[in-house]
Amino acid sequence: MPFQIHALPAQTFAPLFTAPRKNLAQHHATIVTADQTPGFPCRVSLADAEIGERVLLVNFTHLSASSPFRSSHAIYVREGVHQAQLAPDVIPDVIASRLISWRGFDAQFMMQQADVIEGRALGAALEATFEDPKIVEIHLHFARQGCFCARVTRS
């Protein structure tokens, strides 16, 4: 079953790059400088920040549904990037190169399936998970840090 990985929209985070420090704190955010690569995976561009790039580190609610699985975690966003528009069935290197935890949710955002897999093997797992008609979307997380990576739907 074909799948589509969705990056987060840039406009959600753009105002925070110019916000005063006190406003950043109200959004549970800070600006940091990437000091290694890989290491600062952007959820908007779906690419790692380069050394010296300014990145926003912000707590992001990636599952806001009224569900026991409602969740938020810290994510990185690179400054001045556009939202990645991936073709169906494409897994960007920022995901393919890492250990990924995935969680399949039904229409009530109850977790129905979950596993941990090397990113390079993720495509087959996504396709197989979407064979289950109960699954409406899958959330990807960087397994080691536990932080949200991207949302996946059927394409």
DSSP file (Angstrom, degrees, kcal/mol; ACC not computed):
  #  RESIDUE AA STRUCTURE BP1 BP2  ACC     N-H-->O    O-->H-N    N-H-->O    O-->H-N    TCO  KAPPA ALPHA  PHI   PSI    X-CA   Y-CA   Z-CA
    1    1 A M              0   0    0      0, 0.0   129,-0.2     0, 0.0   130,-0.1   0.000 360.0 360.0 360.0 122.9    0.0    0.0    0.0
    2    2 A P        -     0   0    0      0, 0.0   153,-1.4     0, 0.0     2,-0.3  -0.214 360.0-160.7 -61.6 151.5    1.6    3.3   -1.1
    3    3 A F  E     -A  154   0A   0    151,-0.3    86,-2.8   152,-0.2     2,-0.4  -0.895  12.5-147.2-133.6 161.8    2.4    5.9    1.7
    4    4 A Q  E     -A  153   0A   0    149,-2.9   149,-2.3    -2,-0.3     2,-0.4  -0.987   9.5-149.4-133.1 121.5    3.1    9.6    2.0
    5    5 A I  E     -A  152   0A   0     -2,-0.4     2,-0.5    82,-0.3    81,-0.4  -0.785  17.0-152.1 -90.0 132.6    5.5   11.2    4.5
    6    6 A H  E     -A  151   0A   0    145,-3.1   145,-1.2    -2,-0.4     2,-0.2  -0.918   2.4-152.5-112.3 123.8    4.4   14.7    5.6
    7    7 A A        -     0   0    0     77,-0.6    37,-0.2    -2,-0.5   143,-0.1  -0.487  33.6 -98.0 -80.8 160.6    6.9   17.4    6.8
    8    8 A L        -     0   0    0     35,-2.8     2,-0.2    -2,-0.2    76,-0.2  -0.511  44.9 -98.0 -77.8 151.0    5.6   20.1    9.2
    9    9 A P    >   -     0   0    0      0, 0.0     3,-1.0     0, 0.0     4,-0.4  -0.506  21.7-140.7 -73.9 135.3    4.7   23.4    7.6
   10   10 A A  G >> S+     0   0    0      1,-0.2     4,-1.8    -2,-0.2     3,-1.7   0.858  96.7  65.7 -61.2 -38.7    7.3   26.2    7.8
   11   11 A Q  G 34 S+     0   0    0      1,-0.3    -1,-0.2     2,-0.2    71,-0.0   0.723  89.8  66.9 -63.3 -20.6    4.9   29.0    8.6
   12   12 A T  G <4 S+     0   0    0     -3,-1.0    -1,-0.3     1,-0.2    -2,-0.2   0.840 116.4  24.3 -63.6 -32.8    4.1   27.3   12.0
   13   13 A F  T X> S+     0   0    0     -3,-1.7     3,-1.4    -4,-0.4     4,-0.6   0.633  95.4  91.8-111.3 -18.6    7.6   28.1   13.2
   14   14 A A  G >< S+     0   0    0     -4,-1.8     3,-1.3     1,-0.3     4,-0.5   0.854  84.0  55.6 -52.4 -44.7    8.9   31.0   11.1
   15   15 A P  G >4 S+     0   0    0      0, 0.0     3,-0.9     0, 0.0     4,-0.5   0.787  97.9  64.7 -61.9 -24.7    7.7   33.8   13.6
   16   16 A L  G <4 S+     0   0    0     -3,-1.4     3,-0.4     1,-0.2    -2,-0.2   0.758  89.1  66.4 -71.5 -22.7    9.6   32.2   16.5
   17   17 A F  G << S+     0   0    0     -3,-1.3    -1,-0.2    -4,-0.6    -3,-0.1   0.753 111.6  33.9 -69.6 -22.2   13.0   32.8   14.8
   18   18 A T  S <  S+     0   0    0     -3,-0.9    -1,-0.2    -4,-0.5    -2,-0.2   0.363  93.7 115.9-111.4   3.5   12.4   36.6   15.2
   19   19 A A  S    S-     0   0    0     -4,-0.5     5,-0.1    -3,-0.4    -3,-0.0  -0.424  74.7-101.0 -72.6 145.7   10.6   36.5   18.5
   20   20 A P    >>  -     0   0    0      0, 0.0     4,-1.8     0, 0.0     3,-0.9  -0.287  36.8-107.2 -60.1 153.6   12.2   38.0   21.6
   21   21 A R  H 3> S+     0   0    0      1,-0.3     4,-1.9     2,-0.2     8,-0.2   0.857 119.7  55.9 -52.9 -40.9   13.8   35.6   24.0
   22   22 A K  H 3> S+     0   0    0      1,-0.2     4,-1.2     2,-0.2    -1,-0.3   0.850 106.8  50.8 -64.4 -32.8   11.0   36.0   26.6
   23   23 A N  H <> S+     0   0    0     -3,-0.9     4,-1.0     2,-0.2    -1,-0.2   0.862 105.5  56.1 -71.2 -35.2    8.4   35.0   23.9
   24   24 A L  H ><>S+     0   0    0     -4,-1.8     5,-2.1     1,-0.2     3,-0.8   0.921 104.3  53.2 -60.4 -42.7   10.4   31.9   23.0
   25   25 A A  H ><5S+     0   0    0     -4,-1.9     3,-1.5     1,-0.3    -1,-0.2   0.869 103.4  56.7 -61.3 -36.4   10.3   30.8   26.6
   26   26 A Q  H 3<5S+     0   0    0     -4,-1.2    -1,-0.3     1,-0.3    -2,-0.2   0.773 109.6  46.4 -65.5 -24.6    6.5   31.1   26.5
   27   27 A H  T <<5S-     0   0    0     -4,-1.0    32,-0.5    -3,-0.8    -1,-0.3   0.248 117.2-114.1 -98.7  11.0    6.5   28.7   23.6
   28   28 A H  T < 5S+     0   0    0     -3,-1.5    31,-1.7     1,-0.2     2,-0.3   0.951  77.0 126.1  55.0  51.2    8.8   26.3   25.3
   29   29 A A  E   < +E   58   0B   0     -5,-2.1     2,-0.3    29,-0.2    29,-0.2  -0.913  38.1 179.7-138.8 160.1   11.4   27.1   22.7
   30   30 A T  E     -E   57   0B   0     27,-2.0    27,-3.1    -2,-0.3     2,-0.5  -0.969  28.7-118.2-152.7 160.5   15.0   28.3   22.2
   31   31 A I  E     +E   56   0B   0     -2,-0.3     2,-0.3    25,-0.2    25,-0.2  -0.904  36.5 174.7-103.5 131.6   17.4   29.0   19.3
   32   32 A V  E     -E   55   0B   0     23,-2.9    23,-3.1    -2,-0.5     2,-0.5  -0.845  28.7-120.2-128.9 166.8   20.5   26.9   19.1
   33   33 A T  E     -E   54   0B   0     -2,-0.3    21,-0.2    21,-0.2     2,-0.2  -0.941  30.2-116.6-111.4 128.9   23.4   26.5   16.7
   34   34 A A        +     0   0    0     19,-2.8    18,-3.1    -2,-0.5    19,-0.1  -0.437  32.2 178.1 -62.9 127.4   24.0   23.1   15.1
   35   35 A D        +     0   0    0     16,-0.2     2,-0.3    -2,-0.2    -1,-0.1   0.297  64.3  24.8-116.5   6.8   27.5   22.0   16.2
   36   36 A Q  S    S-     0   0    0     14,-0.1     4,-0.2    13,-0.1    -1,-0.2  -0.975  78.2-110.6-159.2 159.0   27.5   18.6   14.4
   37   37 A T  S    S+     0   0    0     -2,-0.3     2,-0.2     1,-0.1    13,-0.1  -0.957  96.8  28.6-145.4 129.3   25.9   16.9   11.4
   38   38 A P  S    S+     0   0    0      0, 0.0    -1,-0.1     0, 0.0    12,-0.0   0.605 100.8  82.8 -71.5 169.7   24.0   14.8   11.6
   39   39 A G  S    S+     0   0    0     -2,-0.2    -2,-0.1    -5,-0.0     9,-0.0   0.225  75.8  64.2 155.6 -16.3   22.4   15.6   14.9
   40   40 A F        -     0   0    0      9,-0.3     9,-1.9    -4,-0.2     2,-0.5  -0.636  65.8-170.4-130.5  74.4   19.8   18.4   14.3
   41   41 A P  B     -H   48   0C   0      0, 0.0    35,-0.7     0, 0.0     2,-0.3  -0.538  15.6-139.8 -76.1 119.5   17.1   16.8   12.1
   42   42 A C  B  >  -f   76   0B   0      5,-2.2     4,-0.9    -2,-0.5     5,-0.4  -0.596   7.7-157.2 -80.9 132.8   14.7   19.4   10.8
   43   43 A R  T  4 S+     0   0    0     33,-2.0   -35,-2.8    -2,-0.3    34,-0.1   0.516  92.0  49.2 -87.4  -6.2   11.0   18.4   10.8
   44   44 A V  T  4 S+     0   0    0     32,-0.2    40,-2.9   -37,-0.2   -34,-0.1   0.865 123.5  25.9 -94.5 -51.4   10.1   21.0    8.1
   45   45 A S  T  4 S-     0   0    0     38,-0.2    -2,-0.2     2,-0.2     3,-0.1   0.648  94.5-136.3 -85.0 -15.6   12.9   20.4    5.5
   46   46 A L     <  +     0   0    0     -4,-0.9    48,-0.6     1,-0.2     2,-0.3   0.913  70.0 106.6  52.5  46.5   13.3   16.7    6.5
   47   47 A A  S    S-     0   0    0     -5,-0.4    -5,-2.2    47,-0.1    -1,-0.2  -0.977  77.2 -99.7-145.2 154.1   17.1   17.2    6.3
   48   48 A D  B     -H   41   0C   0     -2,-0.3     2,-0.1    -7,-0.2   -11,-0.1  -0.514  40.3-112.6 -74.3 142.5   19.8   17.6    8.9
   49   49 A A        -     0   0    0     -9,-1.9    -9,-0.3    -2,-0.2     2,-0.2  -0.428  30.5-121.1 -68.6 148.7   21.1   21.1    9.7
   50   50 A E    >   -     0   0    0      1,-0.1     3,-2.2    -2,-0.1   -16,-0.3  -0.568  41.6 -80.5 -85.9 155.9   24.6   21.9    8.7
   51   51 A I  T 3  S+     0   0    0      1,-0.3   -16,-0.2    -2,-0.2    -1,-0.1  -0.345 119.8  24.0 -57.0 132.1   27.2   22.9   11.3
   52   52 A G  T 3  S+     0   0    0    -18,-3.1    -1,-0.3     1,-0.3     2,-0.2   0.221  89.9 131.5  94.3 -12.9   26.7   26.6   12.1
   53   53 A E    <   -     0   0    0     -3,-2.2   -19,-2.8   -19,-0.1     2,-0.4  -0.478  59.4-121.9 -72.1 141.2   23.0   26.8   11.1
   54   54 A R  E     -E   33   0B   0    -21,-0.2    25,-1.7    -2,-0.2     2,-0.4  -0.690  35.7-176.2 -79.2 133.5   20.6   28.3   13.5
   55   55 A V  E     -EG  32  78B   0    -23,-3.1   -23,-2.9    -2,-0.4     2,-0.5  -0.985  24.7-126.8-133.3 145.8   17.8   25.9   14.5
   56   56 A L  E     -EG  31  77B   0     21,-3.1    21,-1.9    -2,-0.4     2,-0.6  -0.770  16.1-160.7 -86.9 130.2   14.7   26.3   16.7
   57   57 A L  E     +EG  30  76B   0    -27,-3.1   -27,-2.0    -2,-0.5     2,-0.3  -0.967  29.3 160.1-110.1 113.8   14.4   23.7   19.4
   58   58 A V  E     -EG  29  75B   0     17,-2.2    17,-2.3    -2,-0.6     2,-0.5  -0.977  46.8-113.6-141.1 145.9   10.7   23.7   20.4
   59   59 A N  E     - G   0  74B   0    -31,-1.7     2,-0.4   -32,-0.5    15,-0.3  -0.703  41.4-169.0 -77.7 126.9    8.2   21.5   22.2
   60   60 A F  E     - G   0  73B   0     13,-2.9    13,-1.8    -2,-0.5     2,-1.0  -0.974  23.4-136.9-126.4 129.6    5.7   20.5   19.5
   61   61 A T  E     + G   0  72B   0     -2,-0.4    11,-0.3    11,-0.2     3,-0.2  -0.746  28.7 170.9 -83.5 105.1    2.3   18.7   20.1
   62   62 A H  E    S+     0   0B   0     -2,-1.0     2,-0.4     9,-0.9    10,-0.2   0.612  72.7  39.2 -94.4 -13.7    2.4   16.2   17.3
   63   63 A L  E     + G   0  71B   0      8,-1.9     8,-2.0    -3,-0.1    -1,-0.3  -0.821  62.3 161.3-135.6  96.1   -0.7   14.3   18.5
   64   64 A S        +     0   0    0     -2,-0.4     6,-0.1    -3,-0.2    -1,-0.1   0.452  33.9 121.5 -96.4  -1.2   -3.3   16.8   19.7
   65   65 A A  S    S-     0   0    0      1,-0.1     2,-1.9     4,-0.1     5,-0.1  -0.158  79.9-100.6 -60.6 154.7   -6.3   14.4   19.5
   66   66 A S  S    S+     0   0    0      3,-0.1    -1,-0.1     4,-0.1    -2,-0.1  -0.607  82.9 117.4 -77.1  86.7   -8.4   13.7   22.6
   67   67 A S  S >  S-     0   0    0     -2,-1.9     3,-1.9    -4,-0.1    43,-0.1  -0.970  81.5-110.2-149.5 154.1   -6.8   10.3   23.2
   68   68 A P  T 3  S+     0   0    0      0, 0.0    42,-0.1     0, 0.0    41,-0.1   0.708 119.1  61.4 -60.8 -16.6   -4.7    8.7   25.8
   69   69 A F  T 3   +     0   0    0     40,-0.4    -4,-0.1     2,-0.1    -3,-0.1   0.332  69.5 139.4 -94.5   7.5   -1.8    8.9   23.3
   70   70 A R    <   +     0   0    0     -3,-1.9     2,-0.3    -5,-0.1    -6,-0.2  -0.253  35.2 173.6 -47.1 136.0   -2.0   12.7   23.1
   71   71 A S  E     - G   0  63B   0     -8,-2.0    -8,-1.9     2,-0.0    -9,-0.9  -1.000  30.4-179.5-157.5 150.8    1.7   13.7   22.9
   72   72 A S  E     + G   0  61B   0     -2,-0.3     2,-0.3   -11,-0.3   -11,-0.2  -0.965  12.2 165.3-143.6 159.7    4.4   16.4   22.5
   73   73 A H  E     - G   0  60B   0    -13,-1.8   -13,-2.9    -2,-0.3     2,-0.2  -0.968  43.7 -73.8-164.0 167.5    8.1   16.4   22.4
   74   74 A A  E     + G   0  59B   0     -2,-0.3     2,-0.3   -15,-0.3   -15,-0.2  -0.475  49.1 178.0 -71.0 140.0   11.1   18.6   21.4
   75   75 A I  E     - G   0  58B   0    -17,-2.3   -17,-2.2    -2,-0.2     2,-0.4  -0.936  23.6-125.6-136.3 161.2   11.8   19.0   17.7
   76   76 A Y  E     -fG  42  57B   0    -35,-0.7   -33,-2.0    -2,-0.3     2,-0.4  -0.871  20.0-173.4-106.1 143.5   14.3   20.9   15.6
   77   77 A V  E     - G   0  56B   0    -21,-1.9   -21,-3.1    -2,-0.4     2,-0.1  -0.987  20.4-132.9-135.3 126.0   13.4   23.3   12.8
   78   78 A R  E >   - G   0  55B   0     -2,-0.4     3,-0.8   -23,-0.2     2,-0.3  -0.475  30.8-105.9 -75.0 147.9   16.0   24.9   10.5
   79   79 A E  T 3  S+     0   0    0    -25,-1.7    -1,-0.1     1,-0.2   -25,-0.1  -0.545  93.6   4.4 -76.5 134.9   15.7   28.6    9.9
   80   80 A G  T 3  S+     0   0    0     -2,-0.3    -1,-0.2     1,-0.2     2,-0.2   0.681  92.1 137.4  73.5  20.1   14.5   29.8    6.5
   81   81 A V    <   -     0   0    0     -3,-0.8     2,-0.3   -71,-0.1    -1,-0.2  -0.622  48.2-125.4 -99.5 160.3   13.7   26.4    5.0
   82   82 A H        -     0   0    0     -2,-0.2     2,-0.2     1,-0.1     3,-0.0  -0.684  37.3 -89.8 -98.5 155.4   10.6   25.4    3.0
   83   83 A Q        -     0   0    0     -2,-0.3   -38,-0.2     1,-0.1     2,-0.1  -0.462  46.5-115.8 -64.6 126.8    8.4   22.5    3.8
   84   84 A A        -     0   0    0    -40,-2.9   -77,-0.6    -2,-0.2     2,-0.6  -0.414  23.0-159.0 -63.4 137.0    9.6   19.3    2.1
   85   85 A Q        -     0   0    0     -2,-0.1     2,-0.2   -40,-0.1   -79,-0.1  -0.843  17.0-168.3-119.5  90.0    7.2   18.0   -0.5
   86   86 A L        -     0   0    0     -2,-0.6     3,-0.1   -81,-0.4   -79,-0.0  -0.493  20.6-118.9 -83.0 147.6    8.1   14.3   -0.9
   87   87 A A    >   -     0   0    0     -2,-0.2     3,-1.5     1,-0.1   -82,-0.3  -0.431  50.8 -77.7 -72.3 157.7    6.9   12.1   -3.6
   88   88 A P  T 3  S+     0   0    0      0, 0.0   -84,-0.2     0, 0.0    -1,-0.1  -0.262 117.0  15.8 -56.4 145.7    4.8    9.1   -2.5
   89   89 A D  T 3  S+     0   0    0    -86,-2.8     2,-0.5     1,-0.2   -85,-0.1   0.589  93.0 133.5  66.7  14.4    6.9    6.1   -1.1
   90   90 A V    <   -     0   0    0     -3,-1.5   -85,-0.3   -87,-0.2    -1,-0.2  -0.826  38.2-165.7 -97.7 131.9   10.0    8.3   -0.7
   91   91 A I        -     0   0    0     -2,-0.5    32,-0.0    -3,-0.1     5,-0.0  -0.960  20.3-135.4-114.6 112.4   11.9    8.1    2.6
   92   92 A P    >>  -     0   0    0      0, 0.0     4,-2.8     0, 0.0     3,-1.7  -0.238  21.9-110.9 -67.1 157.1   14.4   11.0    3.0
   93   93 A D  H 3> S+     0   0    0      1,-0.3     4,-2.4     2,-0.2     5,-0.1   0.817 114.3  67.6 -58.4 -33.6   17.9   10.3    4.2
   94   94 A V  H 34 S+     0   0    0    -48,-0.6    -1,-0.3     1,-0.2   -47,-0.1   0.801 115.2  29.7 -58.9 -27.3   17.2   12.0    7.6
   95   95 A I  H X4 S+     0   0    0     -3,-1.7     3,-1.8   -49,-0.2    -2,-0.2   0.838 117.5  55.3 -94.6 -46.4   14.8    9.2    8.3
   96   96 A A  H 3< S+     0   0    0     -4,-2.8    24,-0.7     1,-0.3    -2,-0.2   0.769 105.0  55.6 -60.7 -26.7   16.5    6.4    6.4
   97   97 A S  T 3< S+     0   0    0     -4,-2.4     2,-0.3    -5,-0.2    -1,-0.3   0.400 103.8  64.0 -89.4   3.4   19.8    6.9    8.2
   98   98 A R  S <  S-     0   0    0     -3,-1.8    21,-2.3    -5,-0.1     2,-0.5  -0.818  89.2 -98.0-126.8 163.2   18.4    6.5   11.7
   99   99 A L  E     -B  118   0A   0     -2,-0.3    44,-2.0    19,-0.2    45,-0.5  -0.698  49.0-158.6 -75.4 127.0   16.7    4.0   14.0
  100  100 A I  E     -BC 117 142A   0     17,-3.2    17,-3.1    -2,-0.5     2,-0.5  -0.909  17.9-158.0-119.2 136.8   13.0    4.7   13.8
  101  101 A S  E     -BC 116 141A   0     40,-2.7    40,-2.7    -2,-0.4     2,-0.4  -0.936  19.8-166.5-104.2 133.8   10.1    3.9   16.1
  102  102 A W  E     -BC 115 140A   0     13,-2.7    13,-1.9    -2,-0.5     2,-0.4  -0.936  10.1-164.5-125.2 150.1    6.7    3.9   14.3
  103  103 A R  E     -BC 114 139A   0     36,-2.0    36,-2.5    -2,-0.4     2,-0.5  -0.981   9.7-149.9-136.1 119.6    3.2    3.9   15.8
  104  104 A G  E     -BC 113 138A   0      9,-2.9     8,-3.4    -2,-0.4     9,-1.4  -0.793  17.4-164.2 -94.9 128.4    0.1    3.1   13.8
  105  105 A F  E     -BC 111 137A   0     32,-3.1    31,-3.0    -2,-0.5    32,-1.4  -0.839  10.0-140.9-115.3 147.4   -3.1    4.8   14.9
  106  106 A D    >   -     0   0    0      4,-2.0     3,-2.0    -2,-0.3    29,-0.1  -0.245  48.3 -79.3 -89.6-173.6   -6.8    4.2   14.2
  107  107 A A  T 3  S+     0   0    0     27,-0.4    28,-0.1     1,-0.3    -1,-0.0   0.709 133.3  51.0 -65.0 -21.2   -9.5    6.9   13.6
  108  108 A Q  T 3  S-     0   0    0      2,-0.1    -1,-0.3   -43,-0.0     3,-0.1   0.264 119.0-111.7 -95.8  11.0   -9.8    7.5   17.3
  109  109 A F    <   +     0   0    0     -3,-2.0     2,-0.5     1,-0.3   -40,-0.4   0.873  68.1 147.6  56.0  42.1   -6.0    7.9   17.6
  110  110 A M        -     0   0    0    -42,-0.1    -4,-2.0   -43,-0.1     2,-0.3  -0.908  55.2-112.4 -99.6 132.7   -5.7    4.7   19.6
  111  111 A M  E     +B  105   0A   0     -2,-0.5    -6,-0.2    -6,-0.2     3,-0.1  -0.486  41.4 168.4 -69.5 127.1   -2.4    3.0   18.9
  112  112 A Q  E     +     0   0A   0     -8,-3.4     2,-0.3     1,-0.4    -7,-0.2   0.676  64.6  14.7-109.7 -28.7   -3.0   -0.3   17.1
  113  113 A Q  E     +B  104   0A   0     -9,-1.4    -9,-2.9     2,-0.0    -1,-0.4  -0.980  61.4 168.7-145.6 154.0    0.5   -1.2   16.0
  114  114 A A  E     +B  103   0A   0     -2,-0.3     2,-0.3   -11,-0.2   -11,-0.2  -0.968   5.0 153.3-163.0 152.9    4.1   -0.2   16.8
  115  115 A D  E     -B  102   0A   0    -13,-1.9   -13,-2.7    -2,-0.3     2,-0.4  -0.973  35.7-116.7-167.2 172.8    7.6   -1.3   16.3
  116  116 A V  E     +B  101   0A   0     -2,-0.3     2,-0.3   -15,-0.2   -15,-0.2  -0.983  39.5 162.6-122.7 136.8   11.2   -0.1   16.0
  117  117 A I  E     -B  100   0A   0    -17,-3.1   -17,-3.2    -2,-0.4     2,-0.2  -0.992  45.2 -94.1-152.7 151.2   13.1   -0.6   12.7
  118  118 A E  E >   -B   99   0A   0     -2,-0.3     3,-2.0   -19,-0.2     4,-0.3  -0.516  42.0-122.6 -65.2 137.2   16.2    0.7   10.9
  119  119 A G  G >  S+     0   0    0    -21,-2.3     3,-1.5     1,-0.3     4,-0.4   0.796 108.4  62.8 -55.3 -33.8   15.1    3.6    8.7
  120  120 A R  G 3  S+     0   0    0    -24,-0.7    -1,-0.3     1,-0.3     3,-0.2   0.733 107.4  44.7 -66.3 -20.8   16.4    1.9    5.5
  121  121 A A  G <> S+     0   0    0     -3,-2.0     4,-1.0     1,-0.1     3,-0.3   0.324  86.1  99.3-100.8   5.8   13.8   -0.9    6.0
  122  122 A L  H <>  +     0   0    0     -3,-1.5     4,-2.6    -4,-0.3     5,-0.2   0.841  66.9  67.8 -66.2 -36.5   11.0    1.4    6.9
  123  123 A G  H  > S+     0   0    0     -4,-0.4     4,-2.5     1,-0.2    -1,-0.2   0.907 101.6  45.7 -53.5 -49.2    9.2    1.4    3.5
  124  124 A A  H  > S+     0   0    0     -3,-0.3     4,-2.4     1,-0.2    -1,-0.2   0.879 112.5  52.1 -63.6 -37.8    8.1   -2.2    3.7
  125  125 A A  H  X S+     0   0    0     -4,-1.0     4,-2.3     2,-0.2    -1,-0.2   0.902 110.4  48.0 -66.0 -40.8    6.9   -1.8    7.3
  126  126 A L  H  X S+     0   0    0     -4,-2.6     4,-2.3     2,-0.2    -2,-0.2   0.940 112.2  48.9 -64.4 -46.7    4.8    1.3    6.3
  127  127 A E  H  < S+     0   0    0     -4,-2.5     4,-0.5    -5,-0.2    -2,-0.2   0.927 113.3  46.9 -58.7 -45.7    3.3   -0.5    3.3
  128  128 A A  H >< S+     0   0    0     -4,-2.4     3,-0.9     1,-0.2     4,-0.4   0.886 110.4  52.6 -65.3 -39.1    2.5   -3.6    5.4
  129  129 A T  H >< S+     0   0    0     -4,-2.3     3,-1.6     1,-0.3     6,-0.3   0.893 104.9  55.1 -65.0 -39.7    1.0   -1.5    8.3
  130  130 A F  T 3< S+     0   0    0     -4,-2.3    -1,-0.3     1,-0.3    -2,-0.2   0.577  89.3  76.4 -73.5  -7.2   -1.3    0.3    5.9
  131  131 A E  T <  S+     0   0    0     -3,-0.9    -1,-0.3    -4,-0.5    -2,-0.2   0.759  78.4  84.6 -68.6 -23.4   -2.7   -3.0    4.7
  132  132 A D  S X  S-     0   0    0     -3,-1.6     3,-1.4    -4,-0.4    -3,-0.0  -0.720  76.9-150.5 -78.9 115.9   -4.6   -3.0    8.0
  133  133 A P  T 3  S+     0   0    0      0, 0.0    -1,-0.1     0, 0.0    -3,-0.1   0.692  91.0  65.9 -65.3 -17.3   -7.8   -1.0    7.2
  134  134 A K  T 3  S+     0   0    0    -28,-0.1     2,-0.4     2,-0.0   -27,-0.4   0.789  81.4  91.4 -71.9 -26.4   -8.0    0.3   10.8
  135  135 A I    <   +     0   0    0     -3,-1.4   -29,-0.3    -6,-0.3     3,-0.1  -0.572  43.3 167.8 -77.1 122.3   -4.8    2.2   10.5
  136  136 A V        -     0   0    0    -31,-3.0    18,-0.4    -2,-0.4     2,-0.3   0.702  66.3  -0.5-104.3 -28.0   -5.4    5.9    9.4
  137  137 A E  E     -C  105   0A   0    -32,-1.4   -32,-3.1    16,-0.1     2,-0.4  -0.990  57.6-142.8-158.4 159.4   -2.0    7.3   10.0
  138  138 A I  E     -CD 104 152A   0     14,-2.5    14,-2.7    -2,-0.3     2,-0.5  -0.970  11.8-149.2-123.8 136.3    1.5    6.4   11.3
  139  139 A H  E     -CD 103 151A   0    -36,-2.5   -36,-2.0    -2,-0.4     2,-0.4  -0.920  11.2-151.1-107.0 132.4    3.7    8.6   13.4
  140  140 A L  E     -CD 102 150A   0     10,-3.1     9,-3.2    -2,-0.5    10,-1.0  -0.811  14.2-175.9-100.7 141.7    7.5    8.2   13.0
  141  141 A H  E     -CD 101 148A   0    -40,-2.7   -40,-2.7    -2,-0.4     2,-0.8  -0.982  36.6-111.6-133.5 145.6    9.8    9.0   15.9
  142  142 A F  E  >> -CD 100 147A   0      5,-2.6     4,-2.8    -2,-0.3     5,-0.5  -0.714  36.8-148.0 -73.6 113.1   13.6    9.0   16.1
  143  143 A A  T  45S+     0   0    0    -44,-2.0    -1,-0.2    -2,-0.8   -43,-0.1   0.841  86.4  51.9 -61.3 -41.0   13.9    6.0   18.4
  144  144 A R  T  45S+     0   0    0    -45,-0.5    -1,-0.2     1,-0.2   -44,-0.1   0.928 123.6  27.7 -66.3 -43.7   17.0    6.9   20.4
  145  145 A Q  T  45S-     0   0    0     -3,-0.2    -2,-0.2     2,-0.1    -1,-0.2   0.695  97.9-135.6 -89.6 -20.1   15.8   10.4   21.4
  146  146 A G  T  <5 +     0   0    0     -4,-2.8     2,-0.2     1,-0.3    -3,-0.2   0.492  53.9 142.1  81.9   3.0   12.1    9.5   21.3
  147  147 A C  E   < - D   0 142A   0     -5,-0.5    -5,-2.6     1,-0.1    -1,-0.3  -0.498  58.3 -96.5 -87.6 150.0   11.2   12.7   19.5
  148  148 A F  E     + D   0 141A   0     -7,-0.2    -7,-0.3    -2,-0.2    -1,-0.1  -0.274  39.4 174.2 -60.1 141.1    8.5   13.0   16.8
  149  149 A C  E     -     0   0A   0     -9,-3.2     2,-0.3     1,-0.4    -8,-0.2   0.749  52.8 -33.0-114.1 -57.5    9.8   12.9   13.2
  150  150 A A  E     - D   0 140A   0    -10,-1.0   -10,-3.1  -143,-0.1    -1,-0.4  -0.988  48.0-112.5-164.8 162.2    6.9   12.9   10.7
  151  151 A R  E     -AD   6 139A   0   -145,-1.2  -145,-3.1    -2,-0.3     2,-0.4  -0.823  28.4-158.3-103.0 145.0    3.4   11.8   10.0
  152  152 A V  E     +AD   5 138A   0    -14,-2.7   -14,-2.5    -2,-0.3     2,-0.3  -0.983  13.0 173.3-128.3 135.8    2.6    9.2    7.4
  153  153 A T  E     -A    4   0A   0   -149,-2.3  -149,-2.9    -2,-0.4     2,-0.2  -0.805  43.5 -83.5-126.5 171.6   -0.7    8.6    5.5
  154  154 A R  E      A    3   0A   0    -18,-0.4  -151,-0.3    -2,-0.3   -27,-0.0  -0.516 360.0 360.0 -67.9 144.9   -1.8    6.4    2.7
  155  155 A S              0   0    0   -153,-1.4  -152,-0.2    -2,-0.2    -1,-0.1   0.458 360.0 360.0-101.0 360.0   -1.0    8.1   -0.7
